[in-house]
Amino acid sequence: MLIDAHCHLANLAETMSLPGLLEEASNKGIKRFLSSALRRSELDFYQNLNDPRVKFGAGIHPNFPVCDLALDDLEALCASRQVWAIGEIGLDRYNKDLDSQRRILIDQLQLAEKYGLPVVLHIVGHQQLAWEVLRQYPLRYLVHGYAGSVEGFRLLARLDSWFTVSSRILRADKAALFKAMLEHGRYLFETDITQYYVHPGEKNPLLRLLDVFEPSVKLSGRDRAELAETQLRNYRELTGELS
C-alpha cells in the first residue's frame, strides 16, 4: 500500500476527471492521498468527494498568489473536523514580505494547536527562522518537498516531524539529503501533483508516485517491502489512521 503524502487533487480535478484516475491508482497499489486545498473554490470538491482514500488539509500558502483562504475559513474547517491537517503553510524565500509570512504562519500554528491537528509545512529557505518559530509549538509536522541543505533538514528533524521524498531529491546532487531522510526513518513519498504539472498526453498523473517510489528503491539499495512498510507506518503515526 503506497501513499501520496502531498498532492492537490481538487486543483487537478479542474482539468481531469478524478474518479477513474483514483481507481486506476488504487489498482496499482496507491491507496491513500493526503491532499491540500489552497483556494476557497477547492473546498466544495473535498466536501463532496466522500472518498475514504483521500484526506485533505487546508492552509494559507506563503507564496501562492491565488491562495484566497483566510483564517476564518480554516477555523470553520477545523471546528467541523473536515481537515486532517493545517497546510501547506510555512516560509518561502521567494516571497520578500517575511514579516507577513511569519505572522500568518504563527496564526495558523495557533489554530493547529487549538484543534490538535498536524501541520503540513512548505519551507523554502529560512530554515533557521522556521525552526525558531516551530519549536514553540509541539505539533506533528509533515515537511513536504524539502530539498534544501542537509543541515537545514537536521534542524527541522529535531521537531516531531516527518518528511516527504519527492522527485526533487532523487537527483545526484541531492544524494546526501536523500540518504539522511532515509536514515531518519520518518519518510513518506509525494507527487505534489497539480494541473500545472501534468505532462502533455499524460493519462494518469497520479501514477507518478511510482516514478518516485521505484527510483527510491533503486537508489537506496533497500528492499521494496521495507520502504513500503516504513512509509505506511509513518502515515498511520502521522494521521492516526489505524488501518
MIDO-923847 format. One record per residue: x, y negated, z negated of N, C-alpha, C in turn; residue in three letters. Coordinates in steps of 0.2 Angstrom, whole numbers. Layout:
BEGIN
+-------+-------+-------+-------+-------+-------+-------+-------+-------+-----+
!  n.c1 !  n.c2 !  n.c3 ! ca.c1 ! ca.c2 ! ca.c3 !  c.c1 !  c.c2 !  c.c3 !   r !
+-------+-------+-------+-------+-------+-------+-------+-------+-------+-----+
!     X !     Y !     Z !     X !     Y !     Z !     X !     Y !     Z ! ALA !
...
+-------+-------+-------+-------+-------+-------+-------+-------+-------+-----+
// end
This chain:
BEGIN
+-------+-------+-------+-------+-------+-------+-------+-------+-------+-----+
!  n.c1 !  n.c2 !  n.c3 ! ca.c1 ! ca.c2 ! ca.c3 !  c.c1 !  c.c2 !  c.c3 !   r !
+-------+-------+-------+-------+-------+-------+-------+-------+-------+-----+
!     4 !     6 !     0 !     0 !     0 !     0 !     4 !    -6 !     0 ! MET !
!     4 !   -10 !     5 !     8 !   -16 !     6 !     3 !   -22 !     4 ! LEU !
!     6 !   -28 !     2 !     3 !   -34 !     0 !     6 !   -40 !     4 ! ILE !
!     2 !   -44 !     7 !     4 !   -50 !    10 !     3 !   -55 !     4 ! ASP !
!     9 !   -57 !     1 !     8 !   -61 !    -5 !     8 !   -68 !    -4 ! ALA !
!     8 !   -70 !     2 !     6 !   -78 !     4 !     4 !   -78 !    11 ! HIS !
!    -2 !   -81 !    12 !    -4 !   -82 !    19 !   -10 !   -87 !    18 ! CYS !
!   -12 !   -89 !    24 !   -18 !   -94 !    25 !   -23 !   -92 !    29 ! HIS !
!   -27 !   -87 !    27 !   -32 !   -84 !    31 !   -38 !   -88 !    33 ! LEU !
!   -40 !   -93 !    29 !   -45 !   -97 !    31 !   -43 !  -102 !    37 ! ALA !
!   -37 !  -104 !    37 !   -34 !  -108 !    42 !   -33 !  -104 !    49 ! ASN !
!   -31 !   -97 !    48 !   -31 !   -93 !    54 !   -37 !   -91 !    57 ! LEU !
!   -42 !   -91 !    52 !   -49 !   -89 !    55 !   -52 !   -95 !    59 ! ALA !
!   -50 !  -100 !    59 !   -52 !  -106 !    63 !   -51 !  -104 !    71 ! GLU !
!   -46 !  -100 !    72 !   -45 !   -98 !    79 !   -45 !   -91 !    81 ! THR !
!   -45 !   -87 !    76 !   -46 !   -79 !    77 !   -51 !   -76 !    72 ! MET !
!   -54 !   -71 !    75 !   -60 !   -68 !    71 !   -56 !   -63 !    66 ! SER !
!   -57 !   -64 !    60 !   -53 !   -61 !    55 !   -55 !   -54 !    53 ! LEU !
!   -62 !   -52 !    53 !   -64 !   -45 !    51 !   -60 !   -40 !    54 ! PRO !
!   -59 !   -40 !    61 !   -56 !   -35 !    64 !   -49 !   -35 !    63 ! GLY !
!   -46 !   -41 !    62 !   -38 !   -41 !    60 !   -37 !   -38 !    53 ! LEU !
!   -41 !   -39 !    48 !   -41 !   -36 !    42 !   -41 !   -29 !    42 ! LEU !
!   -46 !   -26 !    46 !   -47 !   -19 !    46 !   -41 !   -16 !    49 ! GLU !
!   -39 !   -19 !    55 !   -33 !   -16 !    58 !   -27 !   -16 !    53 ! GLU !
!   -26 !   -21 !    50 !   -20 !   -22 !    45 !   -21 !   -17 !    39 ! ALA !
!   -27 !   -16 !    37 !   -28 !   -11 !    32 !   -27 !    -4 !    34 ! SER !
!   -28 !    -2 !    40 !   -27 !     4 !    43 !   -19 !     5 !    44 ! ASN !
!   -15 !     0 !    44 !    -8 !     0 !    45 !    -5 !     0 !    38 ! LYS !
!    -9 !     0 !    32 !    -6 !     0 !    26 !    -6 !    -7 !    22 ! GLY !
!    -8 !   -12 !    25 !    -8 !   -19 !    22 !   -15 !   -19 !    19 ! ILE !
!   -15 !   -18 !    12 !   -22 !   -18 !     9 !   -24 !   -24 !     5 ! LYS !
!   -19 !   -28 !     3 !   -21 !   -34 !    -1 !   -18 !   -41 !     2 ! ARG !
!   -21 !   -46 !     1 !   -19 !   -53 !     4 !   -20 !   -58 !    -2 ! PHE !
!   -15 !   -61 !    -3 !   -15 !   -67 !    -8 !   -15 !   -73 !    -3 ! LEU !
!   -21 !   -77 !    -2 !   -21 !   -82 !     2 !   -22 !   -89 !    -1 ! SER !
!   -21 !   -94 !     3 !   -21 !  -101 !     0 !   -25 !  -105 !     3 ! SER !
!   -29 !  -109 !     0 !   -33 !  -115 !     3 !   -30 !  -121 !     1 ! ALA !
!   -30 !  -125 !     6 !   -26 !  -132 !     6 !   -31 !  -138 !     8 ! LEU !
!   -37 !  -136 !    10 !   -42 !  -141 !    13 !   -49 !  -139 !    10 ! ARG !
!   -53 !  -144 !     9 !   -60 !  -143 !     7 !   -64 !  -138 !    12 ! ARG !
!   -62 !  -139 !    19 !   -66 !  -136 !    24 !   -64 !  -128 !    23 ! SER !
!   -59 !  -126 !    20 !   -57 !  -119 !    20 !   -61 !  -116 !    14 ! GLU !
!   -64 !  -119 !     9 !   -66 !  -116 !     3 !   -73 !  -112 !     5 ! LEU !
!   -77 !  -114 !     9 !   -83 !  -111 !    11 !   -81 !  -104 !    14 ! ASP !
!   -76 !  -104 !    18 !   -73 !   -97 !    21 !   -72 !   -92 !    15 ! PHE !
!   -68 !   -94 !    10 !   -67 !   -89 !     5 !   -73 !   -88 !     1 ! TYR !
!   -77 !   -93 !    -1 !   -83 !   -91 !    -5 !   -88 !   -87 !    -2 ! GLN !
!   -88 !   -87 !     5 !   -92 !   -82 !     9 !   -89 !   -76 !    11 ! ASN !
!   -83 !   -75 !    10 !   -79 !   -69 !    13 !   -81 !   -63 !    10 ! LEU !
!   -81 !   -62 !     3 !   -83 !   -57 !    -1 !   -80 !   -50 !     1 ! ASN !
!   -73 !   -51 !     2 !   -69 !   -45 !     4 !   -64 !   -44 !    -2 ! ASP !
!   -65 !   -38 !    -5 !   -60 !   -37 !   -11 !   -53 !   -36 !    -9 ! PRO !
!   -51 !   -36 !    -3 !   -44 !   -36 !    -1 !   -41 !   -43 !    -1 ! ARG !
!   -45 !   -48 !    -2 !   -42 !   -55 !    -2 !   -44 !   -58 !    -8 ! VAL !
!   -38 !   -61 !   -11 !   -39 !   -66 !   -17 !   -37 !   -73 !   -14 ! LYS !
!   -40 !   -78 !   -16 !   -37 !   -84 !   -14 !   -36 !   -89 !   -20 ! PHE !
!   -31 !   -93 !   -19 !   -29 !   -99 !   -23 !   -30 !  -105 !   -20 ! GLY !
!   -30 !  -111 !   -23 !   -31 !  -117 !   -20 !   -26 !  -122 !   -24 ! ALA !
!   -24 !  -127 !   -20 !   -19 !  -132 !   -23 !   -18 !  -138 !   -19 ! GLY !
!   -15 !  -143 !   -22 !   -13 !  -149 !   -18 !    -6 !  -149 !   -16 ! ILE !
!    -5 !  -148 !   -10 !     2 !  -146 !    -7 !     6 !  -153 !    -8 ! HIS !
!    13 !  -152 !    -9 !    17 !  -158 !    -9 !    19 !  -161 !    -3 ! PRO !
!    18 !  -157 !     3 !    20 !  -160 !     9 !    16 !  -157 !    15 ! ASN !
!     9 !  -158 !    14 !     5 !  -156 !    20 !    -1 !  -161 !    21 ! PHE !
!     0 !  -166 !    25 !    -4 !  -172 !    25 !   -11 !  -171 !    26 ! PRO !
!   -13 !  -166 !    29 !   -21 !  -165 !    29 !   -24 !  -161 !    23 ! VAL !
!   -20 !  -160 !    18 !   -22 !  -157 !    12 !   -27 !  -162 !     9 ! CYS !
!   -33 !  -161 !     8 !   -38 !  -166 !     5 !   -41 !  -163 !    -1 ! ASP !
!   -38 !  -158 !    -4 !   -41 !  -156 !   -11 !   -39 !  -161 !   -16 ! LEU !
!   -43 !  -162 !   -21 !   -42 !  -166 !   -27 !   -43 !  -162 !   -33 ! ALA !
!   -41 !  -165 !   -39 !   -41 !  -161 !   -45 !   -48 !  -159 !   -47 ! LEU !
!   -53 !  -163 !   -45 !   -60 !  -161 !   -47 !   -62 !  -155 !   -43 ! ASP !
!   -59 !  -154 !   -37 !   -61 !  -148 !   -33 !   -58 !  -142 !   -36 ! ASP !
!   -52 !  -143 !   -39 !   -48 !  -137 !   -42 !   -51 !  -135 !   -48 ! LEU !
!   -53 !  -141 !   -52 !   -57 !  -139 !   -59 !   -63 !  -135 !   -58 ! GLU !
!   -67 !  -137 !   -53 !   -73 !  -133 !   -51 !   -72 !  -126 !   -49 ! ALA !
!   -67 !  -125 !   -45 !   -65 !  -118 !   -43 !   -62 !  -114 !   -49 ! LEU !
!   -58 !  -117 !   -54 !   -56 !  -114 !   -60 !   -62 !  -112 !   -64 ! CYS !
!   -66 !  -117 !   -66 !   -71 !  -116 !   -70 !   -76 !  -110 !   -68 ! ALA !
!   -77 !  -110 !   -62 !   -81 !  -104 !   -59 !   -78 !   -98 !   -58 ! SER !
!   -71 !   -98 !   -59 !   -67 !   -92 !   -59 !   -67 !   -89 !   -52 ! ARG !
!   -66 !   -94 !   -47 !   -66 !   -92 !   -40 !   -59 !   -90 !   -37 ! GLN !
!   -54 !   -94 !   -41 !   -47 !   -93 !   -38 !   -43 !   -89 !   -43 ! VAL !
!   -38 !   -85 !   -40 !   -34 !   -81 !   -44 !   -28 !   -85 !   -46 ! TRP !
!   -27 !   -91 !   -43 !   -21 !   -95 !   -45 !   -22 !  -102 !   -43 ! ALA !
!   -18 !  -106 !   -45 !   -17 !  -113 !   -43 !   -11 !  -113 !   -38 ! ILE !
!   -12 !  -116 !   -32 !    -7 !  -116 !   -27 !    -9 !  -115 !   -20 ! GLY !
!    -4 !  -117 !   -16 !     3 !  -118 !   -17 !     4 !  -126 !   -19 ! GLU !
!     8 !  -127 !   -24 !    10 !  -133 !   -27 !    17 !  -134 !   -28 ! ILE !
!    20 !  -140 !   -29 !    27 !  -140 !   -30 !    30 !  -146 !   -29 ! GLY !
!    36 !  -146 !   -26 !    40 !  -152 !   -24 !    43 !  -150 !   -17 ! LEU !
!    44 !  -155 !   -13 !    47 !  -154 !    -7 !    51 !  -161 !    -5 ! ASP !
!    57 !  -159 !    -3 !    62 !  -165 !    -2 !    60 !  -169 !     4 ! ARG !
!    56 !  -166 !     9 !    54 !  -170 !    15 !    48 !  -175 !    13 ! TYR !
!    45 !  -175 !     8 !    41 !  -180 !     5 !    45 !  -185 !     1 ! ASN !
!    46 !  -191 !     3 !    50 !  -195 !    -1 !    47 !  -198 !    -7 ! LYS !
!    40 !  -197 !    -8 !    37 !  -200 !   -14 !    38 !  -195 !   -20 ! ASP !
!    44 !  -194 !   -23 !    45 !  -189 !   -28 !    41 !  -190 !   -34 ! LEU !
!    40 !  -197 !   -36 !    36 !  -198 !   -42 !    29 !  -196 !   -42 ! ASP !
!    26 !  -197 !   -36 !    19 !  -195 !   -35 !    19 !  -187 !   -35 ! SER !
!    23 !  -184 !   -32 !    24 !  -177 !   -31 !    24 !  -174 !   -38 ! GLN !
!    28 !  -177 !   -42 !    29 !  -174 !   -49 !    23 !  -175 !   -53 ! ARG !
!    20 !  -181 !   -53 !    13 !  -182 !   -57 !     8 !  -177 !   -55 ! ARG !
!     7 !  -176 !   -48 !     2 !  -171 !   -46 !     4 !  -164 !   -48 ! ILE !
!    10 !  -162 !   -48 !    12 !  -156 !   -50 !    10 !  -155 !   -57 ! LEU !
!    12 !  -159 !   -61 !    10 !  -159 !   -69 !     3 !  -158 !   -70 ! ILE !
!    -1 !  -162 !   -66 !    -8 !  -162 !   -67 !   -11 !  -155 !   -66 ! ASP !
!    -8 !  -152 !   -60 !   -10 !  -145 !   -58 !    -8 !  -140 !   -63 ! GLN !
!    -2 !  -141 !   -66 !     1 !  -136 !   -71 !    -4 !  -136 !   -77 ! LEU !
!    -6 !  -142 !   -79 !   -10 !  -143 !   -85 !   -17 !  -139 !   -84 ! GLN !
!   -19 !  -139 !   -77 !   -25 !  -136 !   -76 !   -24 !  -128 !   -76 ! LEU !
!   -19 !  -126 !   -73 !   -17 !  -119 !   -74 !   -17 !  -117 !   -81 ! ALA !
!   -14 !  -121 !   -85 !   -13 !  -119 !   -92 !   -20 !  -119 !   -95 ! GLU !
!   -24 !  -123 !   -94 !   -31 !  -124 !   -97 !   -35 !  -117 !   -95 ! LYS !
!   -34 !  -115 !   -89 !   -38 !  -109 !   -87 !   -34 !  -102 !   -87 ! TYR !
!   -28 !  -103 !   -89 !   -24 !   -96 !   -90 !   -23 !   -93 !   -83 ! GLY !
!   -21 !   -97 !   -78 !   -20 !   -95 !   -71 !   -13 !   -95 !   -69 ! LEU !
!   -11 !   -90 !   -65 !    -4 !   -91 !   -62 !    -4 !   -97 !   -57 ! PRO !
!     2 !   -98 !   -55 !     4 !  -104 !   -51 !     8 !  -101 !   -45 ! VAL !
!     6 !  -103 !   -39 !    10 !  -102 !   -33 !    14 !  -108 !   -31 ! VAL !
!    20 !  -107 !   -31 !    25 !  -113 !   -30 !    28 !  -114 !   -23 ! LEU !
!    28 !  -120 !   -21 !    32 !  -122 !   -15 !    37 !  -127 !   -17 ! HIS !
!    43 !  -124 !   -17 !    49 !  -128 !   -19 !    54 !  -128 !   -14 ! ILE !
!    55 !  -134 !   -11 !    59 !  -135 !    -5 !    64 !  -141 !    -8 ! VAL !
!    70 !  -139 !   -10 !    74 !  -144 !   -13 !    72 !  -145 !   -20 ! GLY !
!    75 !  -150 !   -24 !    73 !  -152 !   -31 !    72 !  -146 !   -35 ! HIS !
!    76 !  -141 !   -35 !    76 !  -135 !   -39 !    77 !  -137 !   -46 ! GLN !
!    82 !  -142 !   -48 !    83 !  -143 !   -55 !    77 !  -147 !   -58 ! GLN !
!    75 !  -152 !   -54 !    69 !  -156 !   -56 !    63 !  -151 !   -57 ! LEU !
!    62 !  -147 !   -53 !    56 !  -142 !   -53 !    57 !  -138 !   -60 ! ALA !
!    63 !  -135 !   -61 !    64 !  -131 !   -67 !    63 !  -135 !   -73 ! TRP !
!    65 !  -142 !   -73 !    64 !  -146 !   -79 !    57 !  -147 !   -81 ! GLU !
!    53 !  -147 !   -75 !    45 !  -148 !   -76 !    42 !  -141 !   -78 ! VAL !
!    44 !  -136 !   -74 !    40 !  -130 !   -75 !    42 !  -126 !   -82 ! LEU !
!    48 !  -127 !   -84 !    49 !  -124 !   -91 !    45 !  -126 !   -97 ! ARG !
!    42 !  -132 !   -96 !    37 !  -134 !  -101 !    30 !  -131 !  -101 ! GLN !
!    29 !  -127 !   -96 !    23 !  -123 !   -95 !    24 !  -116 !   -94 ! TYR !
!    23 !  -112 !  -100 !    24 !  -105 !  -100 !    19 !  -101 !   -96 ! PRO !
!    19 !  -102 !   -89 !    14 !   -99 !   -85 !    17 !   -93 !   -81 ! LEU !
!    13 !   -89 !   -77 !    16 !   -85 !   -72 !    17 !   -88 !   -65 ! ARG !
!    23 !   -88 !   -62 !    24 !   -91 !   -56 !    26 !   -87 !   -51 ! TYR !
!    23 !   -88 !   -45 !    25 !   -85 !   -39 !    28 !   -90 !   -34 ! LEU !
!    35 !   -89 !   -33 !    38 !   -94 !   -29 !    38 !   -91 !   -22 ! VAL !
!    34 !   -95 !   -18 !    33 !   -92 !   -11 !    39 !   -95 !    -6 ! HIS !
!    41 !   -91 !    -2 !    45 !   -93 !     3 !    52 !   -96 !     2 ! GLY !
!    54 !   -95 !    -4 !    60 !   -98 !    -6 !    66 !   -96 !    -2 ! TYR !
!    70 !  -101 !     1 !    76 !  -100 !     5 !    81 !  -105 !     3 ! ALA !
!    82 !  -107 !    -3 !    87 !  -112 !    -5 !    93 !  -108 !    -7 ! GLY !
!    97 !  -111 !   -12 !   103 !  -108 !   -14 !   102 !  -103 !   -19 ! SER !
!   107 !   -98 !   -20 !   106 !   -93 !   -25 !   106 !   -96 !   -32 ! VAL !
!   110 !  -102 !   -33 !   110 !  -105 !   -39 !   103 !  -107 !   -41 ! GLU !
!    99 !  -110 !   -36 !    93 !  -113 !   -37 !    88 !  -107 !   -39 ! GLY !
!    89 !  -101 !   -35 !    85 !   -95 !   -36 !    86 !   -93 !   -44 ! PHE !
!    92 !   -93 !   -46 !    93 !   -90 !   -53 !    90 !   -95 !   -58 ! ARG !
!    90 !  -101 !   -56 !    87 !  -106 !   -61 !    79 !  -105 !   -61 ! LEU !
!    76 !  -104 !   -56 !    69 !  -103 !   -56 !    67 !   -96 !   -58 ! LEU !
!    72 !   -91 !   -58 !    71 !   -84 !   -60 !    71 !   -84 !   -68 ! ALA !
!    73 !   -90 !   -71 !    73 !   -90 !   -78 !    65 !   -91 !   -81 ! ARG !
!    61 !   -93 !   -76 !    54 !   -93 !   -78 !    51 !   -86 !   -78 ! LEU !
!    45 !   -86 !   -80 !    41 !   -80 !   -79 !    39 !   -79 !   -72 ! ASP !
!    43 !   -78 !   -67 !    42 !   -79 !   -60 !    43 !   -73 !   -56 ! SER !
!    40 !   -73 !   -51 !    40 !   -68 !   -45 !    42 !   -72 !   -39 ! TRP !
!    45 !   -68 !   -34 !    47 !   -72 !   -28 !    45 !   -68 !   -22 ! PHE !
!    43 !   -71 !   -16 !    41 !   -68 !   -10 !    47 !   -67 !    -6 ! THR !
!    48 !   -61 !    -2 !    53 !   -61 !     3 !    50 !   -62 !     9 ! VAL !
!    52 !   -67 !    13 !    50 !   -69 !    19 !    55 !   -68 !    25 ! SER !
!    53 !   -69 !    31 !    57 !   -69 !    37 !    63 !   -74 !    36 ! SER !
!    62 !   -79 !    32 !    67 !   -84 !    31 !    74 !   -82 !    28 ! ARG !
!    73 !   -77 !    24 !    79 !   -74 !    21 !    82 !   -68 !    23 ! ILE !
!    79 !   -66 !    29 !    82 !   -60 !    32 !    87 !   -61 !    37 ! LEU !
!    89 !   -67 !    37 !    95 !   -69 !    42 !   101 !   -68 !    38 ! ARG !
!   107 !   -67 !    42 !   113 !   -65 !    39 !   116 !   -71 !    35 ! ALA !
!   114 !   -77 !    36 !   117 !   -82 !    31 !   113 !   -82 !    25 ! ASP !
!   108 !   -78 !    24 !   104 !   -78 !    18 !   105 !   -71 !    14 ! LYS !
!   110 !   -68 !    16 !   111 !   -61 !    13 !   112 !   -61 !     6 ! ALA !
!   115 !   -66 !     3 !   116 !   -66 !    -4 !   110 !   -67 !    -8 ! ALA !
!   106 !   -72 !    -5 !    99 !   -73 !    -8 !    95 !   -67 !    -8 ! LEU !
!    94 !   -64 !    -2 !    90 !   -58 !    -2 !    93 !   -53 !    -7 ! PHE !
!    99 !   -52 !    -7 !   102 !   -47 !   -12 !   100 !   -49 !   -19 ! LYS !
!   100 !   -55 !   -21 !    99 !   -57 !   -28 !    91 !   -56 !   -29 ! ALA !
!    87 !   -57 !   -24 !    80 !   -56 !   -25 !    78 !   -49 !   -27 ! MET !
!    81 !   -45 !   -23 !    80 !   -38 !   -24 !    83 !   -35 !   -31 ! LEU !
!    89 !   -38 !   -33 !    92 !   -36 !   -39 !    87 !   -38 !   -45 ! GLU !
!    84 !   -44 !   -44 !    80 !   -47 !   -49 !    74 !   -43 !   -50 ! HIS !
!    72 !   -39 !   -45 !    66 !   -34 !   -45 !    59 !   -37 !   -45 ! GLY !
!    58 !   -43 !   -46 !    51 !   -46 !   -46 !    50 !   -49 !   -39 ! ARG !
!    49 !   -45 !   -34 !    48 !   -47 !   -27 !    42 !   -44 !   -24 ! TYR !
!    39 !   -48 !   -19 !    34 !   -46 !   -15 !    36 !   -48 !    -8 ! LEU !
!    31 !   -47 !    -3 !    33 !   -49 !     4 !    27 !   -53 !     6 ! PHE !
!    29 !   -58 !    11 !    24 !   -63 !    14 !    25 !   -64 !    21 ! GLU !
!    20 !   -66 !    24 !    20 !   -69 !    31 !    19 !   -76 !    31 ! THR !
!    16 !   -80 !    27 !    14 !   -87 !    27 !    11 !   -88 !    33 ! ASP !
!     7 !   -84 !    36 !     3 !   -85 !    42 !    -2 !   -90 !    42 ! ILE !
!    -2 !   -94 !    47 !    -7 !   -99 !    49 !    -9 !   -99 !    56 ! THR !
!   -14 !  -102 !    58 !   -15 !  -103 !    66 !    -9 !  -106 !    69 ! GLN !
!    -5 !  -110 !    66 !     0 !  -114 !    69 !     6 !  -109 !    70 ! TYR !
!     7 !  -103 !    67 !    12 !   -99 !    68 !    11 !   -93 !    72 ! TYR !
!     5 !   -93 !    75 !     3 !   -87 !    79 !     7 !   -87 !    86 ! VAL !
!    10 !   -82 !    88 !    14 !   -82 !    94 !     9 !   -81 !   100 ! HIS !
!    11 !   -84 !   106 !     6 !   -83 !   112 !     5 !   -76 !   114 ! PRO !
!    -1 !   -74 !   114 !    -3 !   -67 !   116 !    -3 !   -63 !   110 ! GLY !
!    -1 !   -65 !   104 !    -1 !   -61 !    98 !    -8 !   -59 !    96 ! GLU !
!    -9 !   -52 !    96 !   -16 !   -50 !    95 !   -18 !   -50 !    87 ! LYS !
!   -13 !   -48 !    83 !   -15 !   -47 !    76 !    -9 !   -50 !    72 ! ASN !
!    -8 !   -56 !    70 !    -3 !   -59 !    67 !    -2 !   -56 !    59 ! PRO !
!    -8 !   -53 !    57 !    -7 !   -50 !    50 !    -2 !   -44 !    50 ! LEU !
!    -1 !   -41 !    55 !     4 !   -36 !    56 !    11 !   -38 !    55 ! LEU !
!    12 !   -44 !    55 !    19 !   -47 !    55 !    22 !   -45 !    48 ! ARG !
!    18 !   -44 !    43 !    21 !   -42 !    37 !    25 !   -36 !    38 ! LEU !
!    24 !   -31 !    43 !    28 !   -25 !    44 !    35 !   -28 !    47 ! LEU !
!    35 !   -33 !    50 !    41 !   -36 !    53 !    45 !   -39 !    47 ! ASP !
!    42 !   -40 !    41 !    46 !   -42 !    36 !    48 !   -36 !    31 ! VAL !
!    44 !   -31 !    30 !    45 !   -26 !    26 !    50 !   -21 !    29 ! PHE !
!    49 !   -19 !    35 !    54 !   -14 !    38 !    61 !   -17 !    39 ! GLU !
!    62 !   -23 !    41 !    69 !   -25 !    41 !    72 !   -26 !    34 ! PRO !
!    67 !   -27 !    29 !    70 !   -27 !    22 !    72 !   -20 !    20 ! SER !
!    69 !   -15 !    22 !    71 !    -8 !    20 !    78 !    -7 !    23 ! VAL !
!    79 !    -9 !    30 !    85 !    -8 !    33 !    91 !   -12 !    30 ! LYS !
!    89 !   -18 !    29 !    95 !   -22 !    26 !    97 !   -21 !    19 ! LEU !
!    92 !   -18 !    15 !    93 !   -17 !     8 !    96 !   -10 !     7 ! SER !
!    95 !    -6 !    12 !    98 !     1 !    11 !    94 !     5 !     6 ! GLY !
!    88 !     2 !     4 !    84 !     6 !    -2 !    79 !    10 !     2 ! ARG !
!    76 !    14 !    -2 !    71 !    19 !     0 !    65 !    15 !     1 ! ASP !
!    61 !    16 !     7 !    55 !    13 !     9 !    50 !    13 !     3 ! ARG !
!    49 !    19 !     0 !    44 !    20 !    -5 !    46 !    16 !   -11 ! ALA !
!    52 !    15 !   -13 !    55 !    11 !   -19 !    52 !     4 !   -18 ! GLU !
!    54 !     1 !   -12 !    52 !    -6 !   -11 !    44 !    -7 !   -11 ! LEU !
!    41 !    -2 !    -8 !    33 !    -2 !    -8 !    30 !    -2 !   -15 ! ALA !
!    33 !     3 !   -19 !    31 !     4 !   -26 !    32 !    -2 !   -30 ! GLU !
!    38 !    -5 !   -29 !    40 !   -11 !   -33 !    36 !   -17 !   -32 ! THR !
!    34 !   -18 !   -25 !    30 !   -24 !   -24 !    23 !   -23 !   -26 ! GLN !
!    21 !   -17 !   -26 !    14 !   -15 !   -29 !    14 !   -16 !   -36 ! LEU !
!    19 !   -14 !   -40 !    19 !   -15 !   -47 !    19 !   -23 !   -49 ! ARG !
!    23 !   -26 !   -45 !    24 !   -34 !   -46 !    17 !   -37 !   -45 ! ASN !
!    14 !   -35 !   -39 !     7 !   -38 !   -38 !     2 !   -37 !   -44 ! TYR !
!     2 !   -31 !   -46 !    -3 !   -29 !   -52 !    -1 !   -33 !   -58 ! ARG !
!     6 !   -34 !   -59 !     8 !   -38 !   -65 !     6 !   -45 !   -64 ! GLU !
!     7 !   -48 !   -58 !     6 !   -55 !   -57 !    -2 !   -56 !   -57 ! LEU !
!    -6 !   -52 !   -54 !   -13 !   -54 !   -53 !   -17 !   -51 !   -59 ! THR !
!   -15 !   -46 !   -62 !   -19 !   -42 !   -67 !   -24 !   -37 !   -64 ! GLY !
!   -23 !   -36 !   -57 !   -27 !   -31 !   -54 !   -24 !   -24 !   -56 ! GLU !
!   -28 !   -19 !   -58 !   -26 !   -13 !   -61 !   -26 !    -7 !   -55 ! LEU !
!   -30 !    -8 !   -50 !   -30 !    -3 !   -45 !   -31 !    -6 !   -38 ! SER !
+-------+-------+-------+-------+-------+-------+-------+-------+-------+-----+
// end
